[in-house]
Amino acid sequence: MPHLILEHSDNLIKKTSFHALFRECHETLVRILPTELKGCKSRAIECTQSITWGMAHRIMPLFI
């Protein structure tokens, strides 16, 4: 059973249709893997605190 987890920044929520994105991903997985659409699961998790190495000047604190 494929399980997709998408972590995204809070600015994508207004611009992205996660339902359409996951539907397209599920359909692709069904074509290339031995799985059925009913076995695919997905979720999108909004991340408001993150760190990107290489952008040290924009570091935000992480929750531990």
C-alpha atoms as a printed R data frame, in Angstrom:
   type eleno elety resid chain resno      x      y       z
1  ATOM     1    CA   MET     A     1  0.000  0.000   0.000
2  ATOM     2    CA   PRO     A     2  1.664  3.256  -1.101
3  ATOM     3    CA   HIS     A     3  1.494  5.990   1.521
4  ATOM     4    CA   LEU     A     4  2.515  9.517   0.483
5  ATOM     5    CA   ILE     A     5  3.353 12.183   3.057
6  ATOM     6    CA   LEU     A     6  3.868 15.707   1.762
7  ATOM     7    CA   GLU     A     7  5.312 18.294   4.130
8  ATOM     8    CA   HIS     A     8  4.813 21.821   2.848
9  ATOM     9    CA   SER     A     9  5.203 25.435   3.919
10 ATOM    10    CA   ASP     A    10  2.136 27.401   4.937
11 ATOM    11    CA   ASN     A    11  2.210 29.584   1.803
12 ATOM    12    CA   LEU     A    12  1.246 26.641  -0.451
13 ATOM    13    CA   ILE     A    13 -2.134 26.025   1.128
14 ATOM    14    CA   LYS     A    14 -3.805 28.816  -0.890
15 ATOM    15    CA   LYS     A    15 -2.074 27.993  -4.169
16 ATOM    16    CA   THR     A    16 -2.188 24.193  -4.314
17 ATOM    17    CA   SER     A    17 -4.932 21.663  -4.795
18 ATOM    18    CA   PHE     A    18 -3.554 18.780  -2.775
19 ATOM    19    CA   HIS     A    19 -6.564 16.662  -3.688
20 ATOM    20    CA   ALA     A    20 -5.741 16.964  -7.405
21 ATOM    21    CA   LEU     A    21 -2.010 16.435  -6.765
22 ATOM    22    CA   PHE     A    22 -2.591 13.273  -4.745
23 ATOM    23    CA   ARG     A    23 -5.126 11.946  -7.260
24 ATOM    24    CA   GLU     A    24 -2.525 12.330 -10.022
25 ATOM    25    CA   CYS     A    25  0.165 10.673  -7.861
26 ATOM    26    CA   HIS     A    26 -2.172  7.771  -6.989
27 ATOM    27    CA   GLU     A    27 -3.077  7.213 -10.630
28 ATOM    28    CA   THR     A    28  0.630  7.155 -11.533
29 ATOM    29    CA   LEU     A    29  1.396  4.679  -8.743
30 ATOM    30    CA   VAL     A    30 -1.386  2.378  -9.948
31 ATOM    31    CA   ARG     A    31  0.135  2.424 -13.443
32 ATOM    32    CA   ILE     A    32  3.698  1.612 -12.338
33 ATOM    33    CA   LEU     A    33  3.236 -0.540  -9.222
34 ATOM    34    CA   PRO     A    34  1.255 -3.647  -8.434
35 ATOM    35    CA   THR     A    35 -1.324 -1.729  -6.375
36 ATOM    36    CA   GLU     A    36 -4.916 -0.561  -6.558
37 ATOM    37    CA   LEU     A    37 -6.288  2.937  -6.168
38 ATOM    38    CA   LYS     A    38 -8.158  1.962  -3.002
39 ATOM    39    CA   GLY     A    39 -4.830  0.993  -1.404
40 ATOM    40    CA   CYS     A    40 -3.199  4.412  -1.879
41 ATOM    41    CA   LYS     A    41 -3.171  6.820   1.052
42 ATOM    42    CA   SER     A    42 -1.876 10.366   1.258
43 ATOM    43    CA   ARG     A    43 -1.696 13.308   3.601
44 ATOM    44    CA   ALA     A    44 -0.376 16.854   3.491
45 ATOM    45    CA   ILE     A    45  1.232 18.329   6.595
46 ATOM    46    CA   GLU     A    46  1.713 22.073   6.920
47 ATOM    47    CA   CYS     A    47  5.074 23.016   8.437
48 ATOM    48    CA   THR     A    48  5.395 26.470   9.937
49 ATOM    49    CA   GLN     A    49  8.810 25.966  11.538
50 ATOM    50    CA   SER     A    50 11.689 24.692   9.425
51 ATOM    51    CA   ILE     A    51 15.347 25.070   8.610
52 ATOM    52    CA   THR     A    52 16.981 24.894   5.215
53 ATOM    53    CA   TRP     A    53 20.764 24.414   5.311
54 ATOM    54    CA   GLY     A    54 22.288 26.733   2.757
55 ATOM    55    CA   MET     A    55 19.877 29.481   3.720
56 ATOM    56    CA   ALA     A    56 21.427 30.098   7.131
57 ATOM    57    CA   HIS     A    57 20.400 33.753   7.093
58 ATOM    58    CA   ARG     A    58 16.743 32.655   7.096
59 ATOM    59    CA   ILE     A    59 16.913 30.050   9.884
60 ATOM    60    CA   MET     A    60 13.791 29.626  11.980
61 ATOM    61    CA   PRO     A    61 13.865 27.768  15.315
62 ATOM    62    CA   LEU     A    62 12.733 24.138  15.309
63 ATOM    63    CA   PHE     A    63 10.473 22.594  17.894
64 ATOM    64    CA   ILE     A    64 12.145 19.714  19.709
